[in-house]
Amino acid sequence: MHSKLLRNGSLLPSNGMRKSRTNPAGDLLLHLGQAADGPLHERVKRALRSAIRDGRIEVGTALPPSRQLAADLGCSRWAVTEAYGQLVAEGYLEARTGSATRVRWSNSDSDRSARRAPQQAPAARYDLAPGLPDLRAFPRRRWADAVRAQTTTVAFTEFGYPPPGGHPRLRRLLAEYLARSRGVSASPQDVTVCTSVTDGVRRFCRALRARGITAVGVEEPGWTRLREVIRAAGLDVVPVRVDSAGLRTDELAGHPGLRAVLASPAHQFPLGTVLAPERRAALLHWAREVDGVVLEDDYDAEFRYDRRPVASLQGMDPSRVVLFKSLSKILSPALGIGWIVAPARWTEHLHRTDQTATQPPPLDQLAFADLLESGAYDRHLRACRKRYRDRRDTLVRALADRLPYAPVSGVAAGLHLLLRLPAAADPAAVVRAAAARSLRVADLAAYHATEDHADHGLVLGYGNLADGAVQEAVARLREAIDACRQRS
């Protein structure tokens, strides 16, 4: 008996341990030697001691129960318990009643201090940062039922690799849904399923490069992550300012050679503006004039509270606009489901050149298709729209009561608003002071691509804020702002 594994698994090199200190010692190769090397319990002890001293089993790691390890090694349980007992006596292991036997020895001072130190900063108790929907409202049972139904009823062929572009059923239902809810003009063949808007923009940027387009205009301010994705694809980022009427389309002429622009016409992040009708027309005119393309981020467009959501720009010119959308602001980013709606020439290019693109699992695609077809997705949206409108109203009233010197804007739609701070309160300092009070907020300046701006405020998201926490969150925000004003 030369070597065995702790638990079942593939042979791993000696440094193949996972780093989490709470993981059991799985997939670890133990060299037990030959029978001539001594009694089995001694060989088990030496193998474990060697693994601990070499760092292959880290301090704090839980070892398998003696019965399990004995079964894995094909030996008696006594040999394992004897080895464990000797290593406890030598100080390599620690055993507590009712708990797993864990590694306690390390030859590194940093390892010992790391064990005592917290692994990460505690999460903020009050979440006023933008970017998330109400995770408490995720339709767990409906989603679980949909996944279970697909798992038990679909043909066995559905368990293979999904076709390029996504499952045909989901693409068909998305085309129908987007046509009636967002005014999108597309056939199922124009829809490409991806994992997120970020993923969709990343993939499309590769297609832009292949077509000789080397730069993309972006809203200033705008989502930082999408700017990073564009740069990572090897394209230049060209900031285009946004004002109360949306993207400054008059500035596009000042960037000769620019042929692609990323915009969020229905609801801009972070300013919360809607692209004015004359600018929608001007943006499409520019795209035709330069033989270019508009990348439309349909950011939280469903959540409008003063009137019906503005229809997509894509429906006005499907040949020049590519629409990106995901479930991250509606259901959850954890699902990893999004889509691209593009003209045929771009869709063919995406499928032909991006054969290794990641897709959501086929069963998840079919589960979402079930929610679309049954009407459950529409019902969820309606319920969320009411919940967010009520929460927004409560938040706006609380801000007006406690922070009358800080006006708000961008409240007509979406899951966030802007809070303008007095000049004496530095937004970055307020963010830090709020974090010290277990409150997450975002500095508006963090979403700018240039230093040429005069924005002075916070972006407050209320999607993932519990209804009962609004008043306390605003009270803590006032404390943070007042503390920064007093220091200035």
C-alpha positions as CSV (number, residue, x, y, z in Angstrom):
1,M,0.0,0.0,0.0
2,H,2.0,3.0,-1.3
3,S,-0.5,5.8,-1.4
4,K,-4.2,6.6,-0.9
5,L,-6.4,9.6,-1.1
6,L,-8.3,11.4,1.7
7,R,-11.9,11.0,0.4
8,N,-12.5,10.3,-3.2
9,G,-11.1,12.4,-6.0
10,S,-8.4,12.9,-8.6
11,L,-4.7,12.7,-7.7
12,L,-3.5,16.2,-7.0
13,P,0.0,17.6,-6.6
14,S,1.1,18.3,-3.0
15,N,0.3,22.0,-3.4
16,G,-3.2,21.3,-4.7
17,M,-5.1,22.1,-1.5
18,R,-7.9,24.6,-1.5
19,K,-7.1,27.7,0.5
20,S,-10.2,28.0,2.6
21,R,-9.3,27.1,6.2
22,T,-12.8,25.7,6.8
23,N,-12.7,23.1,4.0
24,P,-12.2,19.4,4.9
25,A,-8.9,18.0,3.8
26,G,-10.2,16.5,0.5
27,D,-8.3,15.2,-2.5
28,L,-5.0,14.9,-0.6
29,L,-2.4,12.3,-1.6
30,L,-1.0,10.4,1.4
31,H,2.2,8.4,0.9
32,L,1.9,5.5,3.3
33,G,5.0,3.6,2.2
34,Q,5.4,-0.1,2.3
35,A,4.5,-2.7,5.0
36,A,8.2,-3.0,5.8
37,D,8.2,0.7,6.9
38,G,6.4,-0.1,10.1
39,P,2.9,-0.5,11.6
40,L,0.1,1.0,9.6
41,H,-0.9,3.5,12.3
42,E,2.7,4.8,12.4
43,R,2.7,5.2,8.6
44,V,-0.6,7.0,8.7
45,K,0.7,9.3,11.4
46,R,3.9,10.0,9.5
47,A,2.0,10.7,6.3
48,L,-0.3,13.2,8.0
49,R,2.5,14.8,9.9
50,S,4.5,15.2,6.6
51,A,1.5,16.7,4.9
52,I,1.0,19.2,7.7
53,R,4.7,20.2,7.9
54,D,4.8,20.6,4.1
55,G,1.8,22.9,4.2
56,R,-0.4,20.6,2.1
57,I,-2.9,20.6,5.0
58,E,-3.2,24.1,6.3
59,V,-3.7,25.3,9.8
60,G,-7.4,25.2,10.7
61,T,-8.2,22.5,8.2
62,A,-10.8,19.9,9.3
63,L,-9.7,16.3,8.8
64,P,-12.1,13.6,7.8
65,P,-13.8,11.6,10.5
66,S,-11.8,8.6,11.5
67,R,-14.3,6.2,10.1
68,Q,-14.3,8.0,6.7
69,L,-10.6,8.2,6.5
70,A,-10.2,4.5,7.4
71,A,-12.6,3.6,4.6
72,D,-10.7,5.7,2.2
73,L,-7.4,4.2,3.2
74,G,-8.7,0.7,3.4
75,C,-7.5,0.2,6.9
76,S,-9.0,-0.3,10.4
77,R,-10.5,2.7,12.2
78,W,-8.2,2.0,15.1
79,A,-5.1,2.8,12.9
80,V,-6.6,6.2,12.1
81,T,-7.8,7.1,15.7
82,E,-4.3,6.1,17.0
83,A,-2.6,8.3,14.4
84,Y,-4.9,11.2,15.3
85,G,-4.3,10.7,19.0
86,Q,-0.6,10.8,18.7
87,L,-0.6,13.9,16.5
88,V,-2.9,15.6,19.0
89,A,-0.4,14.8,21.7
90,E,2.4,16.1,19.6
91,G,0.5,19.4,19.0
92,Y,-0.1,18.9,15.3
93,L,-3.9,18.4,15.7
94,E,-6.5,19.6,18.0
95,A,-9.6,17.6,18.9
96,R,-12.8,19.0,20.5
97,T,-15.8,17.1,21.6
98,G,-18.6,17.4,19.1
99,S,-16.3,19.1,16.5
100,A,-14.0,17.9,13.7
101,T,-10.3,17.2,14.3
102,R,-8.4,20.2,13.0
103,V,-4.8,21.1,12.1
104,R,-3.3,23.4,14.8
105,W,0.4,23.5,13.9
106,S,2.0,25.8,11.5
107,N,5.7,26.7,11.0
108,S,4.8,30.2,9.8
109,D,4.1,33.1,12.1
110,S,2.0,34.7,9.3
111,D,-0.2,31.6,9.2
112,R,-0.8,31.7,12.9
113,S,-1.7,35.4,12.8
114,A,-3.9,34.9,9.7
115,R,-5.8,32.3,11.6
116,R,-6.6,34.8,14.3
117,A,-7.4,37.7,11.9
118,P,-10.8,38.0,10.2
119,Q,-10.8,36.8,6.7
120,Q,-12.8,39.7,5.3
121,A,-14.4,42.9,6.4
122,P,-18.0,42.5,7.7
123,A,-20.7,43.2,5.2
124,A,-22.5,46.5,5.6
125,R,-25.8,46.2,7.4
126,Y,-27.5,48.9,5.4
127,D,-27.1,48.7,1.6
128,L,-27.7,52.0,-0.2
129,A,-25.3,51.2,-3.0
130,P,-26.6,50.9,-6.6
131,G,-26.5,47.8,-8.8
132,L,-28.7,45.2,-7.1
133,P,-32.4,44.4,-7.1
134,D,-34.3,43.2,-4.0
135,L,-32.6,39.9,-3.5
136,R,-35.1,39.1,-0.8
137,A,-37.8,39.1,-3.4
138,F,-36.2,36.5,-5.6
139,P,-39.0,34.0,-6.6
140,R,-37.2,31.0,-5.0
141,R,-40.1,28.5,-5.2
142,R,-41.2,29.5,-8.7
143,W,-37.6,29.3,-10.0
144,A,-37.0,26.0,-8.2
145,D,-40.3,24.5,-9.6
146,A,-39.3,25.7,-13.2
147,V,-35.8,24.1,-12.9
148,R,-37.3,20.9,-11.5
149,A,-39.9,20.7,-14.2
150,Q,-37.3,21.1,-16.9
151,T,-35.0,18.6,-15.3
152,T,-37.7,15.9,-15.2
153,T,-39.4,16.5,-18.5
154,V,-37.0,17.6,-21.1
155,A,-35.6,15.2,-23.7
156,F,-32.2,13.7,-22.9
157,T,-30.7,15.6,-25.8
158,E,-31.2,18.9,-23.9
159,F,-28.4,17.8,-21.5
160,G,-25.8,18.3,-24.2
161,Y,-24.1,21.5,-25.3
162,P,-26.5,24.3,-26.1
163,P,-26.5,25.5,-29.8
164,P,-24.7,28.8,-30.6
165,G,-26.8,31.8,-29.6
166,G,-28.8,30.0,-26.9
167,H,-31.8,27.6,-26.7
168,P,-34.2,28.2,-29.6
169,R,-37.2,28.2,-27.3
170,L,-35.8,31.0,-25.1
171,R,-34.7,33.0,-28.1
172,R,-38.3,32.8,-29.6
173,L,-39.9,33.8,-26.3
174,L,-37.5,36.6,-25.7
175,A,-38.2,38.0,-29.2
176,E,-41.9,37.9,-28.5
177,Y,-41.6,39.4,-25.0
178,L,-39.3,42.2,-26.1
179,A,-41.6,43.1,-29.0
180,R,-44.6,43.6,-26.7
181,S,-42.9,45.1,-23.6
182,R,-40.0,47.1,-25.1
183,G,-41.0,47.8,-28.7
184,V,-38.0,45.7,-30.0
185,S,-38.1,44.6,-33.6
186,A,-36.4,41.3,-33.9
187,S,-36.8,37.7,-34.9
188,P,-35.6,34.8,-32.7
189,Q,-32.5,34.5,-35.0
190,D,-31.5,38.0,-33.9
191,V,-31.3,37.1,-30.2
192,T,-28.1,35.8,-28.7
193,V,-28.2,34.5,-25.1
194,C,-25.3,35.5,-23.0
195,T,-24.5,35.6,-19.2
196,S,-24.7,39.4,-18.6
197,V,-24.6,42.8,-20.2
198,T,-20.9,42.9,-19.4
199,D,-20.5,39.6,-21.2
200,G,-22.5,40.7,-24.1
201,V,-20.6,44.0,-24.5
202,R,-17.3,42.1,-24.2
203,R,-18.3,39.7,-27.0
204,F,-19.6,42.5,-29.2
205,C,-16.4,44.5,-28.7
206,R,-14.5,41.6,-30.3
207,A,-16.8,41.7,-33.2
208,L,-16.3,45.5,-33.5
209,R,-12.5,45.0,-33.6
210,A,-12.9,42.3,-36.3
211,R,-14.8,44.9,-38.4
212,G,-12.1,47.5,-38.0
213,I,-13.8,49.7,-35.4
214,T,-11.2,50.7,-32.8
215,A,-13.1,53.1,-30.4
216,V,-16.4,53.2,-28.6
217,G,-18.1,56.3,-27.2
218,V,-19.3,56.0,-23.7
219,E,-21.6,58.1,-21.5
220,E,-19.8,60.5,-19.1
221,P,-20.5,59.6,-16.3
222,G,-21.5,56.0,-16.8
223,W,-20.9,52.4,-15.6
224,T,-17.2,52.0,-14.8
225,R,-17.3,48.3,-15.5
226,L,-18.4,48.6,-19.0
227,R,-15.6,51.1,-19.8
228,E,-13.2,48.6,-18.4
229,V,-14.6,45.9,-20.6
230,I,-14.2,48.0,-23.7
231,R,-10.6,48.8,-22.8
232,A,-9.9,45.2,-22.0
233,A,-11.1,44.3,-25.6
234,G,-8.4,46.5,-27.0
235,L,-10.7,49.4,-28.0
236,D,-10.3,53.1,-27.1
237,V,-12.9,54.7,-24.8
238,V,-14.2,58.1,-25.9
239,P,-16.2,59.9,-23.1
240,V,-19.3,61.8,-24.3
241,R,-20.9,64.0,-21.7
242,V,-24.5,63.5,-20.4
243,D,-26.8,66.2,-19.2
244,S,-30.4,66.5,-18.2
245,A,-31.5,65.5,-21.7
246,G,-29.2,62.5,-21.9
247,L,-26.2,61.9,-24.1
248,R,-24.8,65.0,-25.7
249,T,-25.2,63.9,-29.3
250,D,-23.9,67.2,-30.6
251,E,-20.4,66.2,-29.2
252,L,-20.2,63.1,-31.5
253,A,-19.1,65.2,-34.5
254,G,-16.1,66.3,-32.5
255,H,-14.7,62.7,-32.6
256,P,-13.9,61.9,-36.2
257,G,-13.5,58.2,-36.9
258,L,-15.8,57.2,-34.0
259,R,-18.4,54.7,-35.3
260,A,-19.7,53.0,-32.1
261,V,-21.4,54.5,-29.1
262,L,-22.6,52.8,-25.9
263,A,-25.7,54.5,-24.4
264,S,-28.6,53.9,-22.1
265,P,-31.5,55.9,-23.6
266,A,-34.3,54.6,-21.5
267,H,-32.7,55.3,-18.1
268,Q,-29.2,56.6,-17.8
269,F,-26.9,55.4,-15.0
270,P,-26.0,57.2,-12.8
271,L,-27.7,60.5,-13.6
272,G,-31.2,58.9,-14.2
273,T,-32.0,60.9,-17.3
274,V,-34.0,59.8,-20.3
275,L,-32.6,60.5,-23.8
276,A,-34.7,63.3,-25.2
277,P,-36.7,62.6,-28.4
278,E,-34.7,65.0,-30.6
279,R,-31.5,63.4,-29.3
280,R,-32.7,59.8,-30.0
281,A,-33.3,60.9,-33.6
282,A,-29.9,62.7,-33.7
283,L,-28.1,59.6,-32.4
284,L,-29.6,57.4,-35.1
285,H,-28.9,59.9,-37.8
286,W,-25.2,60.0,-36.6
287,A,-25.0,56.2,-36.8
288,R,-26.3,56.2,-40.4
289,E,-24.0,59.0,-41.4
290,V,-20.8,57.3,-40.2
291,D,-22.0,53.8,-41.0
292,G,-21.8,53.0,-37.3
293,V,-23.7,51.2,-34.6
294,V,-25.3,52.1,-31.3
295,L,-24.9,49.8,-28.3
296,E,-28.1,50.2,-26.3
297,D,-27.8,49.2,-22.6
298,D,-31.5,48.8,-21.6
299,Y,-30.6,49.5,-18.0
300,D,-33.5,48.9,-15.5
301,A,-35.9,50.3,-18.1
302,E,-38.8,48.4,-16.7
303,F,-39.0,50.4,-13.5
304,R,-40.6,53.7,-14.4
305,Y,-43.0,55.2,-11.9
306,D,-44.4,58.4,-13.4
307,R,-45.5,56.8,-16.7
308,R,-45.0,53.8,-18.9
309,P,-41.4,52.9,-19.6
310,V,-39.8,54.5,-22.7
311,A,-39.6,52.1,-25.6
312,S,-36.2,50.8,-26.8
313,L,-34.1,52.7,-29.3
314,Q,-33.6,49.5,-31.1
315,G,-37.2,49.4,-32.4
316,M,-36.6,52.7,-34.2
317,D,-33.7,51.4,-36.3
318,P,-33.0,47.6,-35.9
319,S,-30.2,47.8,-38.5
320,R,-28.1,50.3,-36.5
321,V,-28.9,49.5,-32.8
322,V,-27.7,46.5,-30.8
323,L,-29.6,45.9,-27.5
324,F,-28.1,44.5,-24.4
325,K,-30.1,43.3,-21.4
326,S,-29.9,40.9,-18.4
327,L,-31.8,39.6,-15.4
328,S,-29.3,41.1,-12.9
329,K,-31.5,44.1,-12.1
330,I,-34.8,42.2,-12.3
331,L,-34.3,38.8,-10.7
332,S,-30.7,38.3,-9.6
333,P,-27.1,38.6,-11.1
334,A,-26.5,35.1,-9.7
335,L,-28.6,33.6,-12.5
336,G,-26.1,34.7,-15.1
337,I,-28.7,35.2,-17.9
338,G,-28.6,38.0,-20.4
339,W,-29.2,38.6,-24.1
340,I,-28.0,40.5,-27.2
341,V,-30.4,41.6,-29.9
342,A,-28.4,42.5,-33.0
343,P,-28.9,42.7,-36.8
344,A,-28.3,39.5,-38.7
345,R,-24.8,40.6,-39.9
346,W,-23.6,41.1,-36.4
347,T,-25.3,38.0,-35.0
348,E,-23.8,35.7,-37.6
349,H,-20.4,37.2,-36.8
350,L,-20.9,36.6,-33.1
351,H,-21.8,33.0,-33.6
352,R,-19.1,32.3,-36.1
353,T,-16.1,33.9,-34.3
354,D,-17.0,33.3,-30.7
355,Q,-17.5,29.5,-30.6
356,T,-16.1,29.3,-27.0
357,A,-18.5,31.9,-25.5
358,T,-20.0,30.9,-22.2
359,Q,-23.8,30.4,-22.1
360,P,-26.1,30.0,-19.1
361,P,-26.8,26.3,-18.5
362,P,-29.5,25.0,-20.9
363,L,-31.8,24.0,-18.0
364,D,-31.6,27.6,-16.6
365,Q,-32.4,28.9,-20.0
366,L,-35.5,26.7,-20.2
367,A,-36.5,27.6,-16.7
368,F,-36.5,31.3,-17.6
369,A,-38.4,30.5,-20.8
370,D,-41.0,28.8,-18.5
371,L,-41.3,32.0,-16.5
372,L,-41.8,34.0,-19.6
373,E,-44.4,31.7,-21.2
374,S,-46.4,31.2,-18.0
375,G,-46.6,34.9,-17.3
376,A,-44.8,34.5,-14.0
377,Y,-42.0,36.9,-15.1
378,D,-44.6,39.7,-15.9
379,R,-46.2,39.1,-12.5
380,H,-42.9,39.4,-10.8
381,L,-42.1,42.6,-12.6
382,R,-45.4,44.2,-11.6
383,A,-44.9,43.3,-8.0
384,C,-41.4,44.6,-8.0
385,R,-42.5,47.9,-9.7
386,K,-44.9,48.6,-6.9
387,R,-42.5,47.5,-4.2
388,Y,-39.7,49.8,-5.5
389,R,-42.1,52.7,-6.0
390,D,-43.2,52.5,-2.4
391,R,-39.7,52.2,-1.2
392,R,-38.5,55.1,-3.3
393,D,-41.3,57.3,-1.9
394,T,-40.3,56.3,1.7
395,L,-36.7,57.0,1.0
396,V,-37.3,60.4,-0.7
397,R,-39.5,61.5,2.3
398,A,-36.9,60.4,4.8
399,L,-34.1,62.3,2.9
400,A,-36.3,65.4,2.7
401,D,-36.9,65.2,6.5
402,R,-33.4,64.5,7.7
403,L,-31.3,66.1,4.9
404,P,-33.3,69.1,3.7
405,Y,-30.0,70.8,2.5
406,A,-29.3,67.9,0.1
407,P,-31.6,67.8,-3.0
408,V,-32.4,64.6,-4.8
409,S,-32.9,63.9,-8.5
410,G,-33.4,61.0,-10.9
411,V,-36.3,59.6,-8.9
412,A,-38.7,59.0,-11.8
413,A,-37.4,55.6,-12.6
414,G,-34.9,52.8,-11.8
415,L,-33.5,51.6,-8.6
416,H,-31.3,54.6,-7.6
417,L,-31.4,58.3,-7.1
418,L,-28.8,61.2,-6.8
419,L,-28.2,63.0,-3.6
420,R,-26.4,66.3,-4.0
421,L,-24.2,67.1,-1.1
422,P,-23.4,70.6,0.4
423,A,-20.0,71.9,-0.6
424,A,-18.6,71.4,2.9
425,A,-19.1,67.6,2.7
426,D,-16.5,65.7,0.6
427,P,-18.3,62.7,-1.0
428,A,-15.4,60.4,-0.7
429,A,-15.1,61.2,3.0
430,V,-18.9,60.6,3.4
431,V,-18.5,57.2,1.8
432,R,-15.8,56.3,4.3
433,A,-17.8,57.7,7.2
434,A,-20.9,55.8,6.1
435,A,-18.9,52.6,5.9
436,A,-17.8,53.1,9.5
437,R,-21.5,53.1,10.4
438,S,-22.2,49.9,8.5
439,L,-23.8,51.8,5.6
440,R,-22.9,51.4,1.9
441,V,-23.2,54.4,-0.5
442,A,-21.4,55.3,-3.7
443,D,-19.6,58.5,-4.7
444,L,-21.0,60.0,-7.9
445,A,-17.4,61.0,-9.0
446,A,-16.4,57.3,-9.1
447,Y,-18.5,56.9,-12.3
448,H,-16.7,59.6,-14.2
449,A,-14.0,58.7,-16.8
450,T,-12.4,62.1,-16.7
451,E,-11.5,64.7,-14.0
452,D,-13.3,67.4,-15.9
453,H,-16.6,67.4,-14.0
454,A,-18.2,69.3,-11.1
455,D,-20.4,66.5,-9.7
456,H,-20.6,66.6,-6.0
457,G,-22.9,64.0,-4.6
458,L,-23.8,60.4,-3.8
459,V,-25.6,57.6,-5.8
460,L,-28.1,55.9,-3.6
461,G,-29.5,52.6,-4.6
462,Y,-32.6,51.3,-2.9
463,G,-33.2,48.1,-4.7
464,N,-31.5,45.9,-2.1
465,L,-32.5,48.0,0.9
466,A,-35.0,46.3,3.3
467,D,-38.2,48.4,3.7
468,G,-37.9,48.5,7.4
469,A,-34.3,49.7,7.2
470,V,-34.9,53.0,5.3
471,Q,-35.3,55.3,8.3
472,E,-32.2,53.9,10.1
473,A,-30.1,54.0,6.9
474,V,-31.0,57.6,6.3
475,A,-30.3,58.5,10.0
476,R,-26.8,56.9,9.6
477,L,-26.2,58.7,6.4
478,R,-27.0,62.1,8.1
479,E,-24.6,61.2,10.9
480,A,-21.9,60.5,8.3
481,I,-22.5,63.7,6.4
482,D,-22.7,65.9,9.5
483,A,-19.4,64.4,10.8
484,C,-17.7,65.3,7.5
485,R,-19.2,68.8,7.5
486,Q,-17.9,69.4,11.0
487,R,-14.4,68.3,10.1
488,S,-14.2,70.6,7.0
